[in-house]
Amino acid sequence: MSQRFRPAVPPLAVAQLLRQFGLRPKKSLGQNFLQDPFLLEAIVRAAEIQPTDWVLEIGPGLGSLTRHLANAAQHVIAVEIDETFFPILEQVLAPWENVRLIRGDILRLSPASLIPVENYLVVANIPYFITSALIRHLLEASRKPRRMVLTVQKEVAERICAQPGTMNLLALSVQVYGQPSIVLRIPAGAFYPPPKVDSAVVRIDLYEKPLLPQEQLERFFQLIRAGFSQKRKTLRNALAHGLGMSAREVESWLLQAGIPPHRRAETLSLEEWAKLVEANFP
C-alpha cells in the first residue's frame, strides 16, 4: 500500500467550482469550505493516518480534505447529505480509486454499516450545528473509531477540552470515552464563505474501554444531565430537582461520595462524578 500511486493535490478553486456547477453554499447545512492546503495537510498529520487505515469522513463537501485523506489512507468512506455536490465530488475525486462516496445523513447511519473494520479513524470538517449530536452518535456506536479529528467551532472545541471549574455536559460526555486535545486553530478567513466564528481542530483519542463500566454509563449520563439542569444552583439542589429527590437524600448521598453538597456541577472532575455513580444510590 505504501507504493500506491498518490495523485497530486492542487488547491481547489472553491468559488469557481460552485459557479461552474451552478451551486451556492447552503447556510442551513453549515456549508463553509476549508481551502488552505497547508491547513488541510495539518489536519491529516494530526490524525496520524497509517497506510492501512480506513477513514470515515463526514461532509466531504467539494472534496478538499477528502483528497488529502485518500493519499494517506487505504480507504476513505465519505458520507455527504447534499446530493447536489455529487457531480463535483465525482469529478474532483476521480483520480482516487480508494474513495467511496455515500449519500446520506450520518446521524441516521450506523458506523458499523459503513466501515467493515475495527480501529478506524474519523476525520472531518463538520457542520457546527450537528457537532454534539454527531460526537455522541460516534461515541455510542457499536463500532467506535480509535481516534476522531474534527474541525469544529473554536468555543465548542474549548468546551470539549474543559477541566473542572468550567466542566460541562459535552466535556464529560466526551472525556468518559477518550482524551481530547486542541491540535490546531483555524481563522474564519481560511474558509469559503468565511463563517462568523473561528474554528479549531480537536483530536479525541478513545480509550480501549470507557472510564466507567458499561453498566454504569446510563446512570452516569442521568446524573450529569441532572447536575447541569440548573447551573446556578448547588449540586445538592440541582440533583434534587433533576432526579425528583429530597435535598436531604441528595446531601447524604453526596457526603457518602466525599463531595461537599454546596459544590456546583461545573467544579466536579470526571473522577468525582464516577465516585457519585459508585456510591449507594438513595
PyRosetta script that sets phi, psi and omega in degrees:
from pyrosetta import init, pose_from_sequence

init()
pose = pose_from_sequence("MSQRFRPAVPPLAVAQLLRQFGLRPKKSLGQNFLQDPFLLEAIVRAAEIQPTDWVLEIGPGLGSLTRHLANAAQHVIAVEIDETFFPILEQVLAPWENVRLIRGDILRLSPASLIPVENYLVVANIPYFITSALIRHLLEASRKPRRMVLTVQKEVAERICAQPGTMNLLALSVQVYGQPSIVLRIPAGAFYPPPKVDSAVVRIDLYEKPLLPQEQLERFFQLIRAGFSQKRKTLRNALAHGLGMSAREVESWLLQAGIPPHRRAETLSLEEWAKLVEANFP")
pose.set_psi(1, -30.8)
pose.set_omega(1, -178.7)
pose.set_phi(2, -66.2)
pose.set_psi(2, -20.5)
pose.set_omega(2, 179.9)
pose.set_phi(3, -91.7)
pose.set_psi(3, 0.0)
pose.set_omega(3, -177.5)
pose.set_phi(4, -60.3)
pose.set_psi(4, 140.2)
pose.set_omega(4, 177.8)
pose.set_phi(5, -63.0)
pose.set_psi(5, 130.0)
pose.set_omega(5, -179.8)
pose.set_phi(6, -116.2)
pose.set_psi(6, 109.1)
pose.set_omega(6, -179.5)
pose.set_phi(7, -61.6)
pose.set_psi(7, 155.7)
pose.set_omega(7, 174.9)
pose.set_phi(8, -65.9)
pose.set_psi(8, 152.1)
pose.set_omega(8, -178.4)
pose.set_phi(9, -121.2)
pose.set_psi(9, 83.3)
pose.set_omega(9, 178.0)
pose.set_phi(10, -73.8)
pose.set_psi(10, 155.5)
pose.set_omega(10, 177.6)
pose.set_phi(11, -59.2)
pose.set_psi(11, 143.7)
pose.set_omega(11, 177.2)
pose.set_phi(12, -85.6)
pose.set_psi(12, 134.7)
pose.set_omega(12, 173.5)
pose.set_phi(13, -86.5)
pose.set_psi(13, 84.5)
pose.set_omega(13, -169.9)
pose.set_phi(14, -59.8)
pose.set_psi(14, -52.9)
pose.set_omega(14, -177.6)
pose.set_phi(15, -60.6)
pose.set_psi(15, -41.2)
pose.set_omega(15, -179.8)
pose.set_phi(16, -64.9)
pose.set_psi(16, -42.3)
pose.set_omega(16, 178.7)
pose.set_phi(17, -61.2)
pose.set_psi(17, -45.8)
pose.set_omega(17, -179.7)
pose.set_phi(18, -61.6)
pose.set_psi(18, -42.7)
pose.set_omega(18, 178.5)
pose.set_phi(19, -64.2)
pose.set_psi(19, -41.8)
pose.set_omega(19, -178.8)
pose.set_phi(20, -58.1)
pose.set_psi(20, -37.5)
pose.set_omega(20, -177.6)
pose.set_phi(21, -99.7)
pose.set_psi(21, 7.7)
pose.set_omega(21, 176.6)
pose.set_phi(22, 65.6)
pose.set_psi(22, 38.4)
pose.set_omega(22, -176.2)
pose.set_phi(23, -119.4)
pose.set_psi(23, 156.5)
pose.set_omega(23, 172.9)
pose.set_phi(24, -130.7)
pose.set_psi(24, 148.3)
pose.set_omega(24, 176.6)
pose.set_phi(25, -60.9)
pose.set_psi(25, 138.8)
pose.set_omega(25, -179.4)
pose.set_phi(26, -97.5)
pose.set_psi(26, 117.0)
pose.set_omega(26, 177.0)
pose.set_phi(27, -62.0)
pose.set_psi(27, -33.6)
pose.set_omega(27, -177.5)
pose.set_phi(28, -63.8)
pose.set_psi(28, -22.4)
pose.set_omega(28, 178.9)
pose.set_phi(29, -107.4)
pose.set_psi(29, 8.5)
pose.set_omega(29, 177.5)
pose.set_phi(30, 62.2)
pose.set_psi(30, 42.5)
pose.set_omega(30, -174.2)
pose.set_phi(31, -87.3)
pose.set_psi(31, 100.4)
pose.set_omega(31, 173.0)
pose.set_phi(32, -130.3)
pose.set_psi(32, 124.2)
pose.set_omega(32, -168.6)
pose.set_phi(33, -103.8)
pose.set_psi(33, 122.4)
pose.set_omega(33, 177.5)
pose.set_phi(34, -74.5)
pose.set_psi(34, 125.5)
pose.set_omega(34, -173.6)
pose.set_phi(35, -106.9)
pose.set_psi(35, -31.2)
pose.set_omega(35, -170.1)
pose.set_phi(36, -63.9)
pose.set_psi(36, 114.5)
pose.set_omega(36, -177.6)
pose.set_phi(37, -64.0)
pose.set_psi(37, -29.5)
pose.set_omega(37, 179.6)
pose.set_phi(38, -69.1)
pose.set_psi(38, -39.4)
pose.set_omega(38, 177.4)
pose.set_phi(39, -69.8)
pose.set_psi(39, -38.7)
pose.set_omega(39, 177.7)
pose.set_phi(40, -61.4)
pose.set_psi(40, -42.3)
pose.set_omega(40, 177.7)
pose.set_phi(41, -66.9)
pose.set_psi(41, -35.7)
pose.set_omega(41, 179.0)
pose.set_phi(42, -64.5)
pose.set_psi(42, -37.0)
pose.set_omega(42, 177.1)
pose.set_phi(43, -63.8)
pose.set_psi(43, -43.4)
pose.set_omega(43, 179.6)
pose.set_phi(44, -63.8)
pose.set_psi(44, -41.9)
pose.set_omega(44, 178.0)
pose.set_phi(45, -62.6)
pose.set_psi(45, -39.9)
pose.set_omega(45, -179.3)
pose.set_phi(46, -62.8)
pose.set_psi(46, -27.6)
pose.set_omega(46, -179.1)
pose.set_phi(47, -78.7)
pose.set_psi(47, -14.7)
pose.set_omega(47, -179.6)
pose.set_phi(48, 49.3)
pose.set_psi(48, 55.0)
pose.set_omega(48, -178.3)
pose.set_phi(49, -74.8)
pose.set_psi(49, 131.6)
pose.set_omega(49, 175.3)
pose.set_phi(50, -94.4)
pose.set_psi(50, 155.4)
pose.set_omega(50, -177.4)
pose.set_phi(51, -61.2)
pose.set_psi(51, -17.6)
pose.set_omega(51, 179.5)
pose.set_phi(52, -98.2)
pose.set_psi(52, 4.1)
pose.set_omega(52, -174.1)
pose.set_phi(53, -79.1)
pose.set_psi(53, 148.8)
pose.set_omega(53, 167.0)
pose.set_phi(54, -100.1)
pose.set_psi(54, 136.0)
pose.set_omega(54, -178.8)
pose.set_phi(55, -123.0)
pose.set_psi(55, 132.3)
pose.set_omega(55, 172.2)
pose.set_phi(56, -101.0)
pose.set_psi(56, 121.3)
pose.set_omega(56, 176.1)
pose.set_phi(57, -111.8)
pose.set_psi(57, 132.9)
pose.set_omega(57, -179.8)
pose.set_phi(58, -108.7)
pose.set_psi(58, 124.0)
pose.set_omega(58, 179.8)
pose.set_phi(59, 71.5)
pose.set_psi(59, 62.7)
pose.set_omega(59, 179.7)
pose.set_phi(60, -65.8)
pose.set_psi(60, -19.0)
pose.set_omega(60, 177.6)
pose.set_phi(61, 64.6)
pose.set_psi(61, -110.6)
pose.set_omega(61, 179.9)
pose.set_phi(62, -102.3)
pose.set_psi(62, 3.0)
pose.set_omega(62, 176.6)
pose.set_phi(63, 92.3)
pose.set_psi(63, 12.1)
pose.set_omega(63, -178.3)
pose.set_phi(64, -56.6)
pose.set_psi(64, -54.6)
pose.set_omega(64, -179.9)
pose.set_phi(65, -76.9)
pose.set_psi(65, -33.8)
pose.set_omega(65, -175.8)
pose.set_phi(66, -53.8)
pose.set_psi(66, -41.8)
pose.set_omega(66, -177.5)
pose.set_phi(67, -62.9)
pose.set_psi(67, -41.9)
pose.set_omega(67, 179.2)
pose.set_phi(68, -67.8)
pose.set_psi(68, -39.2)
pose.set_omega(68, 177.5)
pose.set_phi(69, -63.6)
pose.set_psi(69, -41.6)
pose.set_omega(69, -177.8)
pose.set_phi(70, -64.5)
pose.set_psi(70, -30.6)
pose.set_omega(70, 177.9)
pose.set_phi(71, -75.7)
pose.set_psi(71, -18.2)
pose.set_omega(71, -177.4)
pose.set_phi(72, -100.5)
pose.set_psi(72, -30.2)
pose.set_omega(72, -170.5)
pose.set_phi(73, -106.1)
pose.set_psi(73, 168.1)
pose.set_omega(73, 174.2)
pose.set_phi(74, -76.0)
pose.set_psi(74, -45.1)
pose.set_omega(74, 179.2)
pose.set_phi(75, -139.4)
pose.set_psi(75, 144.7)
pose.set_omega(75, 173.8)
pose.set_phi(76, -124.7)
pose.set_psi(76, 124.6)
pose.set_omega(76, 173.5)
pose.set_phi(77, -105.4)
pose.set_psi(77, 114.5)
pose.set_omega(77, -174.8)
pose.set_phi(78, -112.6)
pose.set_psi(78, 118.3)
pose.set_omega(78, -176.7)
pose.set_phi(79, -104.6)
pose.set_psi(79, 119.3)
pose.set_omega(79, -178.0)
pose.set_phi(80, -124.8)
pose.set_psi(80, 130.0)
pose.set_omega(80, -178.5)
pose.set_phi(81, -84.4)
pose.set_psi(81, -25.2)
pose.set_omega(81, -175.2)
pose.set_phi(82, -93.1)
pose.set_psi(82, 102.9)
pose.set_omega(82, -175.1)
pose.set_phi(83, -67.3)
pose.set_psi(83, -17.8)
pose.set_omega(83, 179.8)
pose.set_phi(84, -68.9)
pose.set_psi(84, -17.1)
pose.set_omega(84, 179.2)
pose.set_phi(85, -82.2)
pose.set_psi(85, -12.5)
pose.set_omega(85, -171.8)
pose.set_phi(86, -63.6)
pose.set_psi(86, -38.9)
pose.set_omega(86, 175.2)
pose.set_phi(87, -58.4)
pose.set_psi(87, -38.6)
pose.set_omega(87, 177.8)
pose.set_phi(88, -68.2)
pose.set_psi(88, -47.2)
pose.set_omega(88, -178.3)
pose.set_phi(89, -59.4)
pose.set_psi(89, -43.0)
pose.set_omega(89, -179.2)
pose.set_phi(90, -63.9)
pose.set_psi(90, -35.1)
pose.set_omega(90, 177.8)
pose.set_phi(91, -72.6)
pose.set_psi(91, -49.6)
pose.set_omega(91, -175.9)
pose.set_phi(92, -65.0)
pose.set_psi(92, -37.8)
pose.set_omega(92, -173.9)
pose.set_phi(93, -95.1)
pose.set_psi(93, 5.7)
pose.set_omega(93, -177.7)
pose.set_phi(94, -53.2)
pose.set_psi(94, -36.8)
pose.set_omega(94, -179.1)
pose.set_phi(95, -70.4)
pose.set_psi(95, -13.2)
pose.set_omega(95, -175.1)
pose.set_phi(96, -106.6)
pose.set_psi(96, 111.4)
pose.set_omega(96, -178.5)
pose.set_phi(97, -83.3)
pose.set_psi(97, -9.8)
pose.set_omega(97, -176.4)
pose.set_phi(98, -96.7)
pose.set_psi(98, 16.2)
pose.set_omega(98, 177.9)
pose.set_phi(99, -110.0)
pose.set_psi(99, 130.7)
pose.set_omega(99, 174.7)
pose.set_phi(100, -115.6)
pose.set_psi(100, 122.8)
pose.set_omega(100, 179.0)
pose.set_phi(101, -93.9)
pose.set_psi(101, 135.4)
pose.set_omega(101, 179.2)
pose.set_phi(102, -128.6)
pose.set_psi(102, 128.2)
pose.set_omega(102, 173.9)
pose.set_phi(103, -82.2)
pose.set_psi(103, 130.1)
pose.set_omega(103, 176.6)
pose.set_phi(104, 158.8)
pose.set_psi(104, 169.5)
pose.set_omega(104, 177.4)
pose.set_phi(105, -96.2)
pose.set_psi(105, 115.2)
pose.set_omega(105, -175.7)
pose.set_phi(106, -58.0)
pose.set_psi(106, -29.8)
pose.set_omega(106, -178.8)
pose.set_phi(107, -71.4)
pose.set_psi(107, -13.4)
pose.set_omega(107, 178.1)
pose.set_phi(108, -107.1)
pose.set_psi(108, 3.7)
pose.set_omega(108, -178.2)
pose.set_phi(109, -114.5)
pose.set_psi(109, 141.5)
pose.set_omega(109, 176.1)
pose.set_phi(110, -85.8)
pose.set_psi(110, 128.4)
pose.set_omega(110, 176.4)
pose.set_phi(111, -54.3)
pose.set_psi(111, -32.5)
pose.set_omega(111, 179.8)
pose.set_phi(112, -64.8)
pose.set_psi(112, -26.4)
pose.set_omega(112, 178.5)
pose.set_phi(113, -81.5)
pose.set_psi(113, -13.7)
pose.set_omega(113, -177.6)
pose.set_phi(114, -101.9)
pose.set_psi(114, -36.3)
pose.set_omega(114, -174.2)
pose.set_phi(115, -116.2)
pose.set_psi(115, 120.3)
pose.set_omega(115, -176.3)
pose.set_phi(116, -86.4)
pose.set_psi(116, 5.7)
pose.set_omega(116, -175.9)
pose.set_phi(117, -127.1)
pose.set_psi(117, 159.4)
pose.set_omega(117, 172.4)
pose.set_phi(118, -83.2)
pose.set_psi(118, 168.6)
pose.set_omega(118, 172.4)
pose.set_phi(119, 59.0)
pose.set_psi(119, 34.8)
pose.set_omega(119, 176.3)
pose.set_phi(120, -79.6)
pose.set_psi(120, 175.0)
pose.set_omega(120, 179.1)
pose.set_phi(121, -117.3)
pose.set_psi(121, 150.9)
pose.set_omega(121, 170.2)
pose.set_phi(122, -115.8)
pose.set_psi(122, 122.4)
pose.set_omega(122, 177.4)
pose.set_phi(123, -133.0)
pose.set_psi(123, 121.9)
pose.set_omega(123, -172.8)
pose.set_phi(124, -162.6)
pose.set_psi(124, 148.4)
pose.set_omega(124, 166.5)
pose.set_phi(125, -98.9)
pose.set_psi(125, 100.8)
pose.set_omega(125, -166.6)
pose.set_phi(126, -98.7)
pose.set_psi(126, 150.4)
pose.set_omega(126, 174.4)
pose.set_phi(127, -59.3)
pose.set_psi(127, 130.9)
pose.set_omega(127, -172.8)
pose.set_phi(128, -60.2)
pose.set_psi(128, -34.2)
pose.set_omega(128, -172.5)
pose.set_phi(129, -72.5)
pose.set_psi(129, -12.4)
pose.set_omega(129, 177.3)
pose.set_phi(130, -108.6)
pose.set_psi(130, 9.3)
pose.set_omega(130, -172.4)
pose.set_phi(131, -54.0)
pose.set_psi(131, -56.4)
pose.set_omega(131, -176.0)
pose.set_phi(132, -62.9)
pose.set_psi(132, -45.6)
pose.set_omega(132, -179.0)
pose.set_phi(133, -63.9)
pose.set_psi(133, -38.8)
pose.set_omega(133, -179.0)
pose.set_phi(134, -68.2)
pose.set_psi(134, -45.2)
pose.set_omega(134, -179.6)
pose.set_phi(135, -61.2)
pose.set_psi(135, -43.9)
pose.set_omega(135, 178.3)
pose.set_phi(136, -62.7)
pose.set_psi(136, -41.5)
pose.set_omega(136, 179.6)
pose.set_phi(137, -58.8)
pose.set_psi(137, -43.1)
pose.set_omega(137, -178.3)
pose.set_phi(138, -73.8)
pose.set_psi(138, -39.8)
pose.set_omega(138, -177.5)
pose.set_phi(139, -71.7)
pose.set_psi(139, -27.6)
pose.set_omega(139, -178.9)
pose.set_phi(140, -96.1)
pose.set_psi(140, 3.1)
pose.set_omega(140, -178.7)
pose.set_phi(141, -68.3)
pose.set_psi(141, 153.8)
pose.set_omega(141, 178.1)
pose.set_phi(142, -66.5)
pose.set_psi(142, -31.2)
pose.set_omega(142, 175.1)
pose.set_phi(143, -115.6)
pose.set_psi(143, 101.6)
pose.set_omega(143, -175.9)
pose.set_phi(144, -91.0)
pose.set_psi(144, 149.9)
pose.set_omega(144, 173.3)
pose.set_phi(145, -72.2)
pose.set_psi(145, 165.1)
pose.set_omega(145, 173.9)
pose.set_phi(146, -90.2)
pose.set_psi(146, -20.1)
pose.set_omega(146, -179.4)
pose.set_phi(147, -155.4)
pose.set_psi(147, 143.8)
pose.set_omega(147, 174.3)
pose.set_phi(148, -126.0)
pose.set_psi(148, 133.4)
pose.set_omega(148, 176.3)
pose.set_phi(149, -125.6)
pose.set_psi(149, 107.5)
pose.set_omega(149, -168.8)
pose.set_phi(150, -124.6)
pose.set_psi(150, 131.1)
pose.set_omega(150, 172.2)
pose.set_phi(151, -88.0)
pose.set_psi(151, 118.6)
pose.set_omega(151, -175.4)
pose.set_phi(152, -135.8)
pose.set_psi(152, 173.1)
pose.set_omega(152, 174.3)
pose.set_phi(153, -58.3)
pose.set_psi(153, 138.0)
pose.set_omega(153, -174.4)
pose.set_phi(154, -55.1)
pose.set_psi(154, -43.5)
pose.set_omega(154, -178.7)
pose.set_phi(155, -64.0)
pose.set_psi(155, -34.2)
pose.set_omega(155, 178.7)
pose.set_phi(156, -68.8)
pose.set_psi(156, -41.8)
pose.set_omega(156, 177.1)
pose.set_phi(157, -59.0)
pose.set_psi(157, -41.4)
pose.set_omega(157, 179.5)
pose.set_phi(158, -66.7)
pose.set_psi(158, -37.3)
pose.set_omega(158, 177.0)
pose.set_phi(159, -64.3)
pose.set_psi(159, -42.0)
pose.set_omega(159, -179.6)
pose.set_phi(160, -60.7)
pose.set_psi(160, -36.1)
pose.set_omega(160, -175.9)
pose.set_phi(161, -94.9)
pose.set_psi(161, 12.5)
pose.set_omega(161, -175.4)
pose.set_phi(162, -61.8)
pose.set_psi(162, 154.6)
pose.set_omega(162, 177.0)
pose.set_phi(163, -119.4)
pose.set_psi(163, 167.2)
pose.set_omega(163, 179.7)
pose.set_phi(164, -51.0)
pose.set_psi(164, 133.6)
pose.set_omega(164, -173.8)
pose.set_phi(165, 118.4)
pose.set_psi(165, -39.0)
pose.set_omega(165, 175.3)
pose.set_phi(166, -129.9)
pose.set_psi(166, 22.7)
pose.set_omega(166, -177.8)
pose.set_phi(167, -62.6)
pose.set_psi(167, 153.2)
pose.set_omega(167, -176.6)
pose.set_phi(168, -151.2)
pose.set_psi(168, 172.8)
pose.set_omega(168, -177.1)
pose.set_phi(169, -59.5)
pose.set_psi(169, -44.3)
pose.set_omega(169, -177.6)
pose.set_phi(170, -63.8)
pose.set_psi(170, -44.3)
pose.set_omega(170, -179.8)
pose.set_phi(171, -60.1)
pose.set_psi(171, -47.2)
pose.set_omega(171, -179.9)
pose.set_phi(172, -64.4)
pose.set_psi(172, -39.4)
pose.set_omega(172, -178.8)
pose.set_phi(173, -65.1)
pose.set_psi(173, -31.5)
pose.set_omega(173, 177.7)
pose.set_phi(174, -84.0)
pose.set_psi(174, -46.6)
pose.set_omega(174, -171.2)
pose.set_phi(175, -70.4)
pose.set_psi(175, -16.4)
pose.set_omega(175, 174.5)
pose.set_phi(176, -73.1)
pose.set_psi(176, -19.9)
pose.set_omega(176, -179.6)
pose.set_phi(177, -102.6)
pose.set_psi(177, -26.7)
pose.set_omega(177, -174.9)
pose.set_phi(178, -168.1)
pose.set_psi(178, 176.5)
pose.set_omega(178, -177.6)
pose.set_phi(179, -101.7)
pose.set_psi(179, 114.4)
pose.set_omega(179, 179.9)
pose.set_phi(180, -94.7)
pose.set_psi(180, 152.8)
pose.set_omega(180, 173.5)
pose.set_phi(181, -154.3)
pose.set_psi(181, 148.8)
pose.set_omega(181, 175.8)
pose.set_phi(182, -88.7)
pose.set_psi(182, 122.8)
pose.set_omega(182, -174.7)
pose.set_phi(183, -110.0)
pose.set_psi(183, -11.9)
pose.set_omega(183, -176.3)
pose.set_phi(184, -162.3)
pose.set_psi(184, 141.7)
pose.set_omega(184, 174.3)
pose.set_phi(185, -115.1)
pose.set_psi(185, 137.0)
pose.set_omega(185, -173.1)
pose.set_phi(186, -126.7)
pose.set_psi(186, 121.4)
pose.set_omega(186, 179.1)
pose.set_phi(187, -71.1)
pose.set_psi(187, 154.4)
pose.set_omega(187, -178.2)
pose.set_phi(188, -58.0)
pose.set_psi(188, -32.6)
pose.set_omega(188, -177.3)
pose.set_phi(189, -67.0)
pose.set_psi(189, -10.9)
pose.set_omega(189, 179.3)
pose.set_phi(190, -79.1)
pose.set_psi(190, -7.2)
pose.set_omega(190, -178.2)
pose.set_phi(191, -106.9)
pose.set_psi(191, 158.3)
pose.set_omega(191, 169.9)
pose.set_phi(192, -127.7)
pose.set_psi(192, 125.4)
pose.set_omega(192, -16.4)
pose.set_phi(193, -68.7)
pose.set_psi(193, 156.2)
pose.set_omega(193, -179.2)
pose.set_phi(194, -68.1)
pose.set_psi(194, 132.2)
pose.set_omega(194, 174.5)
pose.set_phi(195, -71.8)
pose.set_psi(195, 175.1)
pose.set_omega(195, -177.9)
pose.set_phi(196, -83.4)
pose.set_psi(196, -8.7)
pose.set_omega(196, -177.3)
pose.set_phi(197, -130.9)
pose.set_psi(197, 159.4)
pose.set_omega(197, 174.5)
pose.set_phi(198, -77.3)
pose.set_psi(198, 164.1)
pose.set_omega(198, -177.8)
pose.set_phi(199, -121.1)
pose.set_psi(199, 170.3)
pose.set_omega(199, 174.3)
pose.set_phi(200, -148.6)
pose.set_psi(200, 153.8)
pose.set_omega(200, 176.4)
pose.set_phi(201, -102.7)
pose.set_psi(201, 119.9)
pose.set_omega(201, 179.4)
pose.set_phi(202, -107.8)
pose.set_psi(202, 132.0)
pose.set_omega(202, 177.1)
pose.set_phi(203, -107.4)
pose.set_psi(203, 129.9)
pose.set_omega(203, 179.0)
pose.set_phi(204, -120.9)
pose.set_psi(204, 112.1)
pose.set_omega(204, 176.4)
pose.set_phi(205, -94.0)
pose.set_psi(205, 114.9)
pose.set_omega(205, -175.3)
pose.set_phi(206, -78.0)
pose.set_psi(206, 142.9)
pose.set_omega(206, 173.5)
pose.set_phi(207, -73.3)
pose.set_psi(207, 159.5)
pose.set_omega(207, 176.3)
pose.set_phi(208, -60.0)
pose.set_psi(208, -36.6)
pose.set_omega(208, 175.2)
pose.set_phi(209, -136.3)
pose.set_psi(209, 151.4)
pose.set_omega(209, 174.9)
pose.set_phi(210, -56.8)
pose.set_psi(210, 157.3)
pose.set_omega(210, -178.1)
pose.set_phi(211, -67.8)
pose.set_psi(211, -18.7)
pose.set_omega(211, 174.7)
pose.set_phi(212, -113.3)
pose.set_psi(212, 146.2)
pose.set_omega(212, 176.2)
pose.set_phi(213, -57.2)
pose.set_psi(213, 149.9)
pose.set_omega(213, -176.5)
pose.set_phi(214, -53.4)
pose.set_psi(214, -38.8)
pose.set_omega(214, -176.8)
pose.set_phi(215, -71.4)
pose.set_psi(215, -12.7)
pose.set_omega(215, 179.0)
pose.set_phi(216, -99.9)
pose.set_psi(216, -9.2)
pose.set_omega(216, -174.3)
pose.set_phi(217, -65.1)
pose.set_psi(217, -39.2)
pose.set_omega(217, -178.9)
pose.set_phi(218, -61.7)
pose.set_psi(218, -43.3)
pose.set_omega(218, 178.1)
pose.set_phi(219, -66.1)
pose.set_psi(219, -40.2)
pose.set_omega(219, 178.5)
pose.set_phi(220, -55.4)
pose.set_psi(220, -49.8)
pose.set_omega(220, -179.0)
pose.set_phi(221, -67.2)
pose.set_psi(221, -34.6)
pose.set_omega(221, 176.6)
pose.set_phi(222, -61.7)
pose.set_psi(222, -43.7)
pose.set_omega(222, -176.9)
pose.set_phi(223, -70.0)
pose.set_psi(223, -43.8)
pose.set_omega(223, -177.5)
pose.set_phi(224, -69.4)
pose.set_psi(224, -33.4)
pose.set_omega(224, 175.5)
pose.set_phi(225, -63.9)
pose.set_psi(225, -41.4)
pose.set_omega(225, 178.1)
pose.set_phi(226, -67.0)
pose.set_psi(226, -41.3)
pose.set_omega(226, -178.1)
pose.set_phi(227, -62.8)
pose.set_psi(227, -34.4)
pose.set_omega(227, -178.9)
pose.set_phi(228, -98.0)
pose.set_psi(228, 8.0)
pose.set_omega(228, -177.8)
pose.set_phi(229, -70.1)
pose.set_psi(229, -26.3)
pose.set_omega(229, 177.6)
pose.set_phi(230, -138.5)
pose.set_psi(230, 86.5)
pose.set_omega(230, -167.8)
pose.set_phi(231, -61.2)
pose.set_psi(231, -28.5)
pose.set_omega(231, -175.0)
pose.set_phi(232, -85.4)
pose.set_psi(232, -5.9)
pose.set_omega(232, -178.9)
pose.set_phi(233, -94.9)
pose.set_psi(233, 160.0)
pose.set_omega(233, 174.8)
pose.set_phi(234, -65.8)
pose.set_psi(234, 161.9)
pose.set_omega(234, -178.7)
pose.set_phi(235, -60.4)
pose.set_psi(235, -38.3)
pose.set_omega(235, 179.3)
pose.set_phi(236, -57.9)
pose.set_psi(236, -49.3)
pose.set_omega(236, -176.9)
pose.set_phi(237, -73.6)
pose.set_psi(237, -37.3)
pose.set_omega(237, 179.4)
pose.set_phi(238, -65.3)
pose.set_psi(238, -43.9)
pose.set_omega(238, 179.7)
pose.set_phi(239, -67.4)
pose.set_psi(239, -40.1)
pose.set_omega(239, 179.3)
pose.set_phi(240, -60.3)
pose.set_psi(240, -44.5)
pose.set_omega(240, 179.8)
pose.set_phi(241, -67.6)
pose.set_psi(241, -46.9)
pose.set_omega(241, -175.1)
pose.set_phi(242, -70.0)
pose.set_psi(242, -28.0)
pose.set_omega(242, -176.8)
pose.set_phi(243, -105.4)
pose.set_psi(243, -2.8)
pose.set_omega(243, -179.7)
pose.set_phi(244, 67.9)
pose.set_psi(244, 38.5)
pose.set_omega(244, -179.2)
pose.set_phi(245, -116.4)
pose.set_psi(245, 167.2)
pose.set_omega(245, 175.4)
pose.set_phi(246, -81.0)
pose.set_psi(246, 152.3)
pose.set_omega(246, 179.5)
pose.set_phi(247, -61.1)
pose.set_psi(247, -33.2)
pose.set_omega(247, -179.7)
pose.set_phi(248, -66.7)
pose.set_psi(248, -42.2)
pose.set_omega(248, 178.5)
pose.set_phi(249, -62.1)
pose.set_psi(249, -44.0)
pose.set_omega(249, -178.5)
pose.set_phi(250, -66.7)
pose.set_psi(250, -40.4)
pose.set_omega(250, 179.3)
pose.set_phi(251, -59.9)
pose.set_psi(251, -44.7)
pose.set_omega(251, 178.5)
pose.set_phi(252, -60.8)
pose.set_psi(252, -41.7)
pose.set_omega(252, -179.1)
pose.set_phi(253, -66.2)
pose.set_psi(253, -43.6)
pose.set_omega(253, 178.3)
pose.set_phi(254, -62.9)
pose.set_psi(254, -43.9)
pose.set_omega(254, -179.6)
pose.set_phi(255, -63.8)
pose.set_psi(255, -36.3)
pose.set_omega(255, 177.7)
pose.set_phi(256, -62.4)
pose.set_psi(256, -33.1)
pose.set_omega(256, 179.1)
pose.set_phi(257, -86.5)
pose.set_psi(257, -0.1)
pose.set_omega(257, 179.9)
pose.set_phi(258, 78.3)
pose.set_psi(258, 26.3)
pose.set_omega(258, -177.8)
pose.set_phi(259, -116.7)
pose.set_psi(259, 118.7)
pose.set_omega(259, 178.3)
pose.set_phi(260, -58.6)
pose.set_psi(260, 131.3)
pose.set_omega(260, -175.8)
pose.set_phi(261, -62.5)
pose.set_psi(261, -21.5)
pose.set_omega(261, -177.5)
pose.set_phi(262, -81.9)
pose.set_psi(262, -7.3)
pose.set_omega(262, 179.1)
pose.set_phi(263, -61.9)
pose.set_psi(263, 158.2)
pose.set_omega(263, 175.0)
pose.set_phi(264, -107.2)
pose.set_psi(264, 155.3)
pose.set_omega(264, -172.1)
pose.set_phi(265, -56.1)
pose.set_psi(265, -39.6)
pose.set_omega(265, -174.6)
pose.set_phi(266, -69.5)
pose.set_psi(266, -11.9)
pose.set_omega(266, -179.3)
pose.set_phi(267, -90.5)
pose.set_psi(267, -11.3)
pose.set_omega(267, -176.7)
pose.set_phi(268, -82.5)
pose.set_psi(268, 141.2)
pose.set_omega(268, 174.2)
pose.set_phi(269, -83.5)
pose.set_psi(269, 166.6)
pose.set_omega(269, 176.4)
pose.set_phi(270, -59.7)
pose.set_psi(270, -37.9)
pose.set_omega(270, 179.9)
pose.set_phi(271, -64.3)
pose.set_psi(271, -35.8)
pose.set_omega(271, 178.5)
pose.set_phi(272, -70.3)
pose.set_psi(272, -38.2)
pose.set_omega(272, 175.6)
pose.set_phi(273, -63.3)
pose.set_psi(273, -37.0)
pose.set_omega(273, 178.4)
pose.set_phi(274, -63.8)
pose.set_psi(274, -39.2)
pose.set_omega(274, 177.4)
pose.set_phi(275, -63.4)
pose.set_psi(275, -37.4)
pose.set_omega(275, 179.9)
pose.set_phi(276, -67.3)
pose.set_psi(276, -38.9)
pose.set_omega(276, 177.3)
pose.set_phi(277, -62.8)
pose.set_psi(277, -40.4)
pose.set_omega(277, -175.6)
pose.set_phi(278, -77.9)
pose.set_psi(278, -22.3)
pose.set_omega(278, 179.1)
pose.set_phi(279, -65.7)
pose.set_psi(279, 154.2)
pose.set_omega(279, -179.4)
pose.set_phi(280, -61.8)
pose.set_psi(280, 118.2)
pose.set_omega(280, 179.5)
pose.set_phi(281, -69.5)
pose.set_psi(281, 128.8)
pose.set_omega(281, -177.3)
pose.set_phi(282, -59.7)
pose.dump_pdb("model.pdb")
